[in-house]
Amino acid sequence: MSRIAFPQAFLLCLVVTAALYARTFGFDWTYDDFMVIVDNSDVLSWKNFLADSYPGRPLRELTYLFDHALFGMSPAGWRIQQLLWHALCASLLFELCRTLSGQARIGAFAALVFLLHPLQVEVVANISHRKDSLVLAFCLLALLAWIRSFAGFRPGWWRAGAVLALGMALLAKENAIVLPLLWLLYEWQFVPAEKRFLLKLPKAAIAYPLGTVVVVGVWCWQQGGVAYCRTYAGHLLGKLEYFGPAQLDTYLRAMFKSWAFMAVRLVWPADLAVEYLYPVPGSWFDPWVLGGLAFITGMLALLVHGLHCGRPWQAFWSGWLIAFWLPTSNLWPMVYPAADRYLYPFIAGVAALTAWWLHNLARRDGAYLAIALGICLPLAVVSWHQSGFWQNDDVLHRHALDVSPQSSFLNNELGKIAEKRGDDPAAMAYFRAALERNPRNAAAHYNLGQALERNGFLPMALEHYREFLRDDTPAYREAAGALAERLRRQHGLNVKSQ
């Protein structure tokens, strides 16, 4: 195994990935694919791409241009790149682990865990999430180039290549901003003092994290960042169907619970879904809140212990966990309180640490192989089963509703799906179910009002429109104004938005 070259490792990873996700080639567009690809004119031509009518992640859109040129709007062909990028990430992880440890079996096990973990299904099965595999691939390339720069052969060229790869990663997704911290950590743990580069420039090393803090501070206090955080904190609590006062301590309790919630699924990947609903904790002593605090404390303890006890592998990969967890931790509010795809690069660190501990636990190759298979085979079975839920939007959201049966949000989404296929009775039933679970779901009021009006029940529709217009959520203000204007123009009704 130690003689496996990188091209061989990539082909092996690609074979495993293709076997695991073969049936996705018969799947339809799902979830964010409609917004990011199907309804996004930027992916249709170079001219549209340069027009940038749907600002997003440029590198992801560039790969979509290639897919569209070859396969049109047939999702089957687009899935080839999904598998290629996932396999490339795994093979690069193999190479990085082998380089740092000198042990190919550590890299092989880490690559397999990364490939097979059920939390990875969302990124591989949903084409719109290609950004996550793109950013990880280029971050791994940047790390490998940075490591190679200390081998003594044209270090300047390798460092330039590392910076270029970092730039590509940033064009895929913003969380690549943490990568220079891992360059610093690598030098600190693996490079002799006399050969270091960044750590010989202490001002530059300190300037990067401090500069990031300053930029975030200016954004928060001068560019509307505080208002943005307040708005999206309320939005996230609304996703959890909490509509009380959006106070800081309430948001933080929900955030800590999300950490524990996803940590449980990392270790025990059952009941995975595209959307999660869980109650907001009412106390700081809620077990989920304490679990979230234990989660971050554990990562920090691993890092400190690795640094203090001279364990470079543990220090580096626990630093990796913290670095790639921070951008998706909701310390600044994001779109979802919890999502499988948020852990895509994080799992690379988990896989590397697990492989190292297994290497130390099972010295003999036979024992190592037996334990590795005992871990990887169940992961493969669960991932195969989980991928089946991505065959179309209806199946995907029905499964999510099975996982979170009290979700008003998911009932509303299923109503929209029924509406798309022209089944208004089913759509209205879902919208009503959404409102039974949460009478304050403004989107469900709006959607039900539209369905009722479309079917000739204007007085009933107006009741729901009024409820929608009472909501002052910033995301709905434009739609509320357009609705009020349309009702005035078409029906002569003076219904005002907030």
C-alpha positions as CSV (number, residue, x, y, z in Angstrom):
1,M,0.0,0.0,0.0
2,S,2.9,2.4,0.7
3,R,3.8,2.2,-3.0
4,I,0.4,3.4,-4.2
5,A,0.9,6.5,-6.4
6,F,-1.6,9.3,-6.3
7,P,-3.2,8.5,-9.7
8,Q,-3.9,5.0,-8.4
9,A,-5.3,6.3,-5.2
10,F,-7.6,8.6,-7.2
11,L,-8.8,5.8,-9.4
12,L,-9.5,3.6,-6.4
13,C,-11.5,6.4,-4.7
14,L,-13.4,7.0,-7.9
15,V,-14.4,3.4,-8.2
16,V,-15.7,3.3,-4.6
17,T,-17.5,6.6,-5.1
18,A,-19.1,5.4,-8.4
19,A,-20.2,2.2,-6.8
20,L,-21.7,4.0,-3.8
21,Y,-23.6,6.7,-5.8
22,A,-24.3,4.8,-9.1
23,R,-28.1,5.1,-8.7
24,T,-28.0,8.9,-8.4
25,F,-27.5,9.0,-12.2
26,G,-31.2,8.3,-12.5
27,F,-32.2,11.1,-10.1
28,D,-33.9,14.4,-10.9
29,W,-32.9,17.9,-9.9
30,T,-33.6,18.4,-6.2
31,Y,-33.6,21.0,-3.5
32,D,-31.3,24.0,-4.2
33,D,-30.7,22.7,-7.8
34,F,-33.7,24.7,-9.0
35,M,-32.5,28.0,-7.6
36,V,-28.7,27.5,-8.3
37,I,-28.9,25.7,-11.7
38,V,-32.3,25.2,-13.3
39,D,-33.5,28.8,-12.8
40,N,-30.0,30.4,-13.0
41,S,-29.3,31.8,-16.5
42,D,-25.6,32.3,-15.5
43,V,-24.9,28.6,-16.1
44,L,-26.1,28.7,-19.7
45,S,-23.3,30.5,-21.5
46,W,-20.1,32.6,-21.0
47,K,-22.1,35.7,-21.8
48,N,-24.6,35.0,-19.0
49,F,-21.8,34.0,-16.7
50,L,-20.1,37.3,-17.1
51,A,-23.4,39.1,-16.7
52,D,-23.6,37.5,-13.2
53,S,-27.3,38.0,-12.7
54,Y,-27.2,35.4,-9.9
55,P,-24.2,36.3,-7.8
56,G,-22.8,33.2,-6.3
57,R,-19.6,31.1,-6.2
58,P,-17.7,31.7,-9.5
59,L,-15.7,28.5,-9.6
60,R,-18.8,26.4,-9.0
61,E,-20.6,28.2,-11.9
62,L,-17.6,27.7,-14.2
63,T,-17.9,23.9,-13.6
64,Y,-21.6,24.2,-14.4
65,L,-20.8,25.9,-17.7
66,F,-18.8,22.8,-18.7
67,D,-21.6,20.5,-17.7
68,H,-24.2,22.5,-19.6
69,A,-22.0,22.5,-22.7
70,L,-21.7,18.7,-22.7
71,F,-25.1,17.6,-21.3
72,G,-27.5,20.4,-21.6
73,M,-30.0,20.4,-18.7
74,S,-30.0,16.6,-18.1
75,P,-28.8,16.1,-14.5
76,A,-27.4,12.6,-15.2
77,G,-24.3,14.0,-17.0
78,W,-23.8,16.7,-14.4
79,R,-23.3,14.0,-11.7
80,I,-20.1,12.8,-13.3
81,Q,-18.3,15.9,-11.9
82,Q,-20.0,15.4,-8.5
83,L,-18.3,12.0,-8.3
84,L,-15.0,13.2,-9.7
85,W,-14.7,16.0,-7.1
86,H,-15.7,13.8,-4.2
87,A,-13.1,11.1,-5.2
88,L,-10.5,13.8,-5.8
89,C,-11.0,15.2,-2.2
90,A,-10.7,11.7,-0.8
91,S,-7.5,10.9,-2.7
92,L,-6.0,14.3,-1.8
93,L,-6.8,13.5,1.9
94,F,-5.0,10.2,1.4
95,E,-2.0,11.9,0.0
96,L,-1.9,14.5,2.8
97,C,-2.3,11.9,5.6
98,R,0.4,9.8,4.0
99,T,2.7,12.8,3.7
100,L,2.3,13.9,7.2
101,S,2.4,10.4,8.9
102,G,4.5,8.4,6.5
103,Q,1.9,5.7,6.8
104,A,-0.2,4.8,3.8
105,R,-2.7,2.8,5.7
106,I,-3.6,5.9,7.8
107,G,-4.3,7.8,4.6
108,A,-6.3,4.9,3.1
109,F,-8.6,4.6,6.1
110,A,-9.0,8.3,6.4
111,A,-9.9,8.5,2.7
112,L,-12.5,5.7,3.1
113,V,-14.2,7.2,6.1
114,F,-14.4,10.5,4.3
115,L,-15.8,8.8,1.1
116,L,-18.3,6.7,2.9
117,H,-19.7,8.8,5.8
118,P,-23.5,9.3,5.4
119,L,-23.2,13.0,6.2
120,Q,-21.4,13.4,2.9
121,V,-24.4,12.3,0.9
122,E,-26.0,15.7,0.7
123,V,-23.0,17.2,-1.0
124,V,-22.5,14.4,-3.5
125,A,-26.2,13.7,-4.3
126,N,-27.2,17.4,-4.6
127,I,-25.5,19.1,-7.6
128,S,-26.0,22.6,-6.2
129,H,-23.6,21.7,-3.3
130,R,-20.6,21.1,-5.5
131,K,-19.1,24.2,-3.9
132,D,-18.2,22.2,-0.8
133,S,-16.2,19.6,-2.7
134,L,-14.6,22.3,-4.8
135,V,-13.4,24.3,-1.8
136,L,-12.1,21.2,0.0
137,A,-10.2,20.0,-3.1
138,F,-8.4,23.3,-3.6
139,C,-7.7,23.7,0.2
140,L,-6.1,20.2,0.2
141,L,-4.1,21.1,-2.9
142,A,-3.0,24.3,-1.3
143,L,-1.8,22.5,1.8
144,L,0.1,19.8,-0.2
145,A,1.8,22.6,-2.2
146,W,2.7,24.4,1.0
147,I,4.2,21.2,2.5
148,R,6.1,20.5,-0.7
149,S,7.7,24.0,-0.5
150,F,9.7,22.9,2.5
151,A,11.2,19.9,0.6
152,G,14.0,22.2,-0.8
153,F,13.0,22.2,-4.6
154,R,11.9,25.5,-5.9
155,P,10.0,26.6,-2.7
156,G,8.9,29.9,-4.2
157,W,7.1,28.1,-7.0
158,W,5.4,25.8,-4.6
159,R,4.3,28.6,-2.4
160,A,3.0,30.5,-5.4
161,G,1.0,27.4,-6.3
162,A,-0.4,27.2,-2.8
163,V,-1.5,30.8,-2.9
164,L,-3.1,30.2,-6.4
165,A,-4.9,27.1,-5.0
166,L,-6.1,29.2,-2.1
167,G,-7.5,31.8,-4.5
168,M,-9.4,29.1,-6.4
169,A,-10.8,27.7,-3.1
170,L,-12.1,31.2,-2.2
171,L,-13.8,31.4,-5.6
172,A,-15.6,28.2,-4.6
173,K,-16.7,29.1,-1.0
174,E,-15.7,31.7,1.6
175,N,-14.7,29.2,4.3
176,A,-11.4,28.8,2.6
177,I,-10.4,32.0,4.5
178,V,-9.2,29.8,7.3
179,L,-6.6,27.9,5.3
180,P,-3.6,30.2,6.1
181,L,-4.1,29.4,9.8
182,L,-3.4,25.8,8.9
183,W,-0.3,26.8,7.0
184,L,0.9,28.4,10.2
185,L,-0.1,25.4,12.3
186,Y,1.7,23.0,9.9
187,E,5.0,25.0,10.2
188,W,4.7,25.1,13.9
189,Q,4.2,21.4,14.3
190,F,6.1,19.8,11.4
191,V,8.8,22.2,10.2
192,P,12.1,22.7,12.0
193,A,12.6,26.3,13.3
194,E,15.4,27.1,10.9
195,K,13.3,26.1,7.8
196,R,10.1,27.9,8.7
197,F,8.8,30.6,6.4
198,L,5.6,32.3,7.8
199,L,6.6,31.9,11.4
200,K,9.8,33.7,10.6
201,L,7.6,36.6,9.7
202,P,5.8,37.2,13.0
203,K,4.2,40.4,12.0
204,A,2.7,38.7,8.9
205,A,1.6,35.7,11.0
206,I,-0.1,37.9,13.5
207,A,-1.5,40.3,10.9
208,Y,-3.7,37.7,9.2
209,P,-5.9,36.7,12.1
210,L,-5.9,40.3,13.5
211,G,-6.7,41.7,10.1
212,T,-9.6,39.3,9.8
213,V,-11.0,40.4,13.2
214,V,-10.6,44.1,12.1
215,V,-12.4,43.5,8.9
216,V,-15.3,41.7,10.6
217,G,-15.4,44.5,13.2
218,V,-15.7,47.2,10.6
219,W,-18.3,45.3,8.8
220,C,-20.3,44.8,12.0
221,W,-20.2,48.4,13.2
222,Q,-19.9,50.4,10.0
223,Q,-21.5,48.3,7.1
224,G,-24.7,47.1,8.7
225,G,-23.2,43.8,10.0
226,V,-25.0,44.0,13.4
227,A,-28.4,44.6,11.7
228,Y,-27.6,41.7,9.4
229,C,-26.8,39.4,12.3
230,R,-30.0,40.4,14.1
231,T,-32.1,39.8,11.0
232,Y,-30.6,36.4,10.3
233,A,-30.7,35.4,14.0
234,G,-34.4,35.9,13.9
235,H,-34.6,34.0,10.6
236,L,-32.7,31.0,12.0
237,L,-35.0,30.9,15.1
238,G,-37.9,31.1,12.7
239,K,-36.5,28.1,10.9
240,L,-36.8,26.3,14.3
241,E,-40.3,27.7,14.5
242,Y,-39.5,29.9,17.5
243,F,-41.2,33.3,17.1
244,G,-40.6,34.8,20.6
245,P,-38.2,37.7,21.2
246,A,-35.0,37.1,19.3
247,Q,-32.8,37.8,22.3
248,L,-29.1,36.9,22.2
249,D,-29.2,34.3,24.9
250,T,-32.1,32.5,23.1
251,Y,-30.1,32.5,19.9
252,L,-27.0,31.2,21.6
253,R,-28.8,28.4,23.3
254,A,-30.2,27.3,19.9
255,M,-26.7,27.6,18.4
256,F,-25.1,25.4,21.1
257,K,-27.8,22.8,20.6
258,S,-27.1,22.8,16.9
259,W,-23.5,21.9,17.6
260,A,-24.5,18.9,19.8
261,F,-27.3,18.0,17.3
262,M,-24.8,17.6,14.4
263,A,-22.1,16.0,16.6
264,V,-24.5,13.2,17.5
265,R,-25.2,12.6,13.8
266,L,-21.5,12.6,13.0
267,V,-21.0,9.7,15.4
268,W,-24.4,8.1,14.9
269,P,-25.6,9.1,11.4
270,A,-29.3,8.1,11.7
271,D,-32.4,10.2,10.8
272,L,-30.4,12.4,8.4
273,A,-32.5,14.8,6.4
274,V,-32.2,17.9,4.2
275,E,-34.0,20.1,6.9
276,Y,-34.0,19.7,10.6
277,L,-36.4,20.9,13.2
278,Y,-35.8,20.8,16.9
279,P,-37.2,22.8,19.9
280,V,-35.2,25.8,21.0
281,P,-33.8,25.0,24.5
282,G,-35.4,27.0,27.3
283,S,-32.5,26.8,29.7
284,W,-28.7,27.0,29.7
285,F,-28.8,23.7,31.6
286,D,-30.6,21.9,28.9
287,P,-28.5,18.7,28.1
288,W,-28.3,19.7,24.4
289,V,-26.8,23.1,25.3
290,L,-24.3,21.5,27.7
291,G,-23.5,19.0,24.9
292,G,-22.7,21.8,22.5
293,L,-20.4,23.5,25.0
294,A,-18.7,20.1,25.6
295,F,-18.3,19.7,21.8
296,I,-16.3,22.9,21.4
297,T,-14.5,22.4,24.7
298,G,-13.4,18.9,23.5
299,M,-12.0,20.3,20.2
300,L,-10.0,23.0,22.1
301,A,-8.8,20.4,24.6
302,L,-7.5,18.2,21.8
303,L,-5.7,21.1,20.3
304,V,-4.1,22.2,23.5
305,H,-3.2,18.7,24.5
306,G,-1.6,18.0,21.1
307,L,0.4,21.3,21.3
308,H,1.5,20.7,25.0
309,C,2.4,17.1,24.7
310,G,4.3,17.3,21.4
311,R,1.8,15.4,19.2
312,P,1.9,17.2,15.8
313,W,-0.7,15.0,14.2
314,Q,-3.3,15.5,16.9
315,A,-2.5,19.3,17.1
316,F,-2.8,19.8,13.3
317,W,-6.0,17.8,12.7
318,S,-7.7,19.2,15.8
319,G,-6.8,22.6,14.5
320,W,-8.3,21.6,11.2
321,L,-11.5,20.7,13.0
322,I,-11.7,24.1,14.7
323,A,-10.8,26.0,11.6
324,F,-13.4,24.4,9.3
325,W,-16.1,24.3,12.0
326,L,-15.9,28.0,12.7
327,P,-17.3,29.3,9.4
328,T,-20.4,27.1,9.6
329,S,-20.9,27.3,13.4
330,N,-23.5,30.0,13.2
331,L,-21.4,32.2,15.4
332,W,-22.5,34.7,12.8
333,P,-26.0,33.6,11.6
334,M,-26.2,31.6,8.4
335,V,-29.2,30.3,6.4
336,Y,-29.7,27.0,8.4
337,P,-29.3,26.2,12.0
338,A,-27.9,22.7,11.1
339,A,-27.1,21.0,7.8
340,D,-25.2,17.9,6.8
341,R,-23.2,19.7,4.1
342,Y,-21.7,22.1,6.8
343,L,-19.6,19.2,8.0
344,Y,-18.1,18.1,4.6
345,P,-14.5,19.5,5.2
346,F,-14.9,18.9,9.0
347,I,-15.3,15.1,8.4
348,A,-11.8,15.1,6.7
349,G,-10.3,16.0,10.1
350,V,-12.4,13.5,11.9
351,A,-11.4,10.8,9.5
352,A,-7.7,11.7,9.9
353,L,-7.8,11.6,13.7
354,T,-9.7,8.4,13.7
355,A,-7.2,6.8,11.3
356,W,-4.3,7.9,13.5
357,W,-5.9,6.5,16.7
358,L,-6.8,3.3,15.0
359,H,-3.2,3.0,13.8
360,N,-1.9,3.3,17.3
361,L,-4.5,0.9,18.7
362,A,-4.1,-1.9,16.2
363,R,-0.5,-2.3,15.3
364,R,-0.9,-5.5,13.3
365,D,-2.2,-5.1,9.8
366,G,-4.8,-7.9,10.2
367,A,-6.4,-6.2,13.3
368,Y,-6.2,-2.8,11.6
369,L,-8.0,-4.2,8.5
370,A,-10.7,-5.9,10.6
371,I,-11.5,-2.8,12.6
372,A,-11.4,-0.6,9.5
373,L,-13.9,-2.9,7.7
374,G,-16.1,-3.0,10.7
375,I,-16.3,0.8,10.6
376,C,-16.5,1.4,6.8
377,L,-19.0,-1.3,5.8
378,P,-21.9,0.1,8.0
379,L,-21.0,3.6,6.8
380,A,-21.3,2.4,3.2
381,V,-24.7,0.7,3.8
382,V,-26.2,3.8,5.5
383,S,-24.9,6.1,2.8
384,W,-26.4,3.9,0.1
385,H,-29.7,4.0,1.8
386,Q,-29.5,7.7,2.5
387,S,-28.7,8.6,-1.1
388,G,-32.1,7.1,-2.2
389,F,-33.9,10.0,-0.6
390,W,-32.4,12.4,-3.2
391,Q,-34.2,10.9,-6.2
392,N,-36.6,13.8,-6.4
393,D,-37.8,16.8,-4.4
394,D,-41.0,15.1,-3.3
395,V,-39.3,12.0,-1.8
396,L,-36.6,14.2,-0.3
397,H,-39.0,16.5,1.6
398,R,-41.4,13.6,2.5
399,H,-38.4,11.9,4.2
400,A,-37.5,15.1,6.0
401,L,-41.0,15.4,7.2
402,D,-40.8,11.8,8.5
403,V,-37.7,12.9,10.5
404,S,-39.3,16.1,11.7
405,P,-43.1,15.4,11.6
406,Q,-44.0,18.7,13.4
407,S,-42.3,20.9,10.9
408,S,-44.5,23.6,9.5
409,F,-41.7,24.6,7.1
410,L,-41.5,21.2,5.5
411,N,-45.3,21.0,5.1
412,N,-45.1,24.4,3.3
413,E,-42.3,23.1,1.1
414,L,-44.3,20.0,0.2
415,G,-47.2,22.2,-0.7
416,K,-45.0,24.2,-3.1
417,I,-43.9,20.9,-4.7
418,A,-47.5,19.8,-5.1
419,E,-48.3,23.2,-6.6
420,K,-45.6,22.8,-9.2
421,R,-47.1,19.6,-10.5
422,G,-50.5,21.3,-10.7
423,D,-52.1,19.5,-7.7
424,D,-53.8,22.4,-6.0
425,P,-55.9,20.2,-3.5
426,A,-52.8,18.5,-2.2
427,A,-51.0,21.8,-2.1
428,M,-53.7,23.5,0.0
429,A,-53.8,20.5,2.3
430,Y,-50.1,20.8,3.0
431,F,-50.3,24.6,3.4
432,R,-53.2,24.1,6.0
433,A,-51.1,21.4,7.7
434,A,-48.2,23.9,7.9
435,L,-50.5,26.5,9.5
436,E,-52.0,24.0,12.0
437,R,-48.4,23.4,13.2
438,N,-47.5,27.0,13.2
439,P,-50.2,29.7,12.7
440,R,-47.5,32.3,12.3
441,N,-45.9,30.8,9.2
442,A,-46.2,33.8,6.9
443,A,-45.0,31.9,3.8
444,A,-47.7,29.3,4.3
445,H,-50.4,32.1,4.6
446,Y,-49.1,33.6,1.4
447,N,-49.0,30.3,-0.5
448,L,-52.4,29.2,0.7
449,G,-53.8,32.6,-0.2
450,Q,-52.5,32.2,-3.7
451,A,-53.9,28.7,-4.1
452,L,-57.3,29.8,-2.8
453,E,-57.4,32.9,-5.1
454,R,-56.4,30.8,-8.1
455,N,-59.3,28.4,-7.4
456,G,-61.9,31.3,-7.0
457,F,-62.0,31.6,-3.2
458,L,-61.0,35.3,-3.0
459,P,-62.6,36.1,0.4
460,M,-60.8,33.1,2.0
461,A,-57.6,34.1,0.3
462,L,-57.8,37.6,1.6
463,E,-57.9,36.3,5.2
464,H,-54.5,34.6,4.6
465,Y,-53.1,37.5,2.7
466,R,-53.9,39.8,5.7
467,E,-52.0,37.4,8.0
468,F,-49.1,37.4,5.6
469,L,-49.1,41.2,5.4
470,R,-49.0,41.6,9.2
471,D,-45.6,39.9,9.2
472,D,-42.7,42.3,9.1
473,T,-39.9,39.8,8.3
474,P,-37.4,41.7,6.0
475,A,-37.2,38.8,3.6
476,Y,-41.0,39.1,2.8
477,R,-41.2,42.9,2.5
478,E,-40.7,43.0,-1.3
479,A,-43.3,40.3,-1.8
480,A,-45.7,42.0,0.6
481,G,-45.5,45.3,-1.2
482,A,-46.0,43.6,-4.6
483,L,-49.1,41.7,-3.2
484,A,-50.6,44.9,-1.7
485,E,-50.2,46.7,-5.0
486,R,-51.6,43.8,-7.1
487,L,-54.7,43.5,-4.9
488,R,-55.3,47.2,-5.2
489,R,-54.9,47.2,-9.0
490,Q,-56.8,44.0,-9.8
491,H,-59.5,44.0,-7.1
492,G,-59.6,47.6,-5.9
493,L,-58.7,46.4,-2.4
494,N,-56.8,48.7,0.0
495,V,-54.8,46.1,1.8
496,K,-51.6,47.6,3.2
497,S,-48.3,45.8,4.0
498,Q,-46.5,46.6,7.2
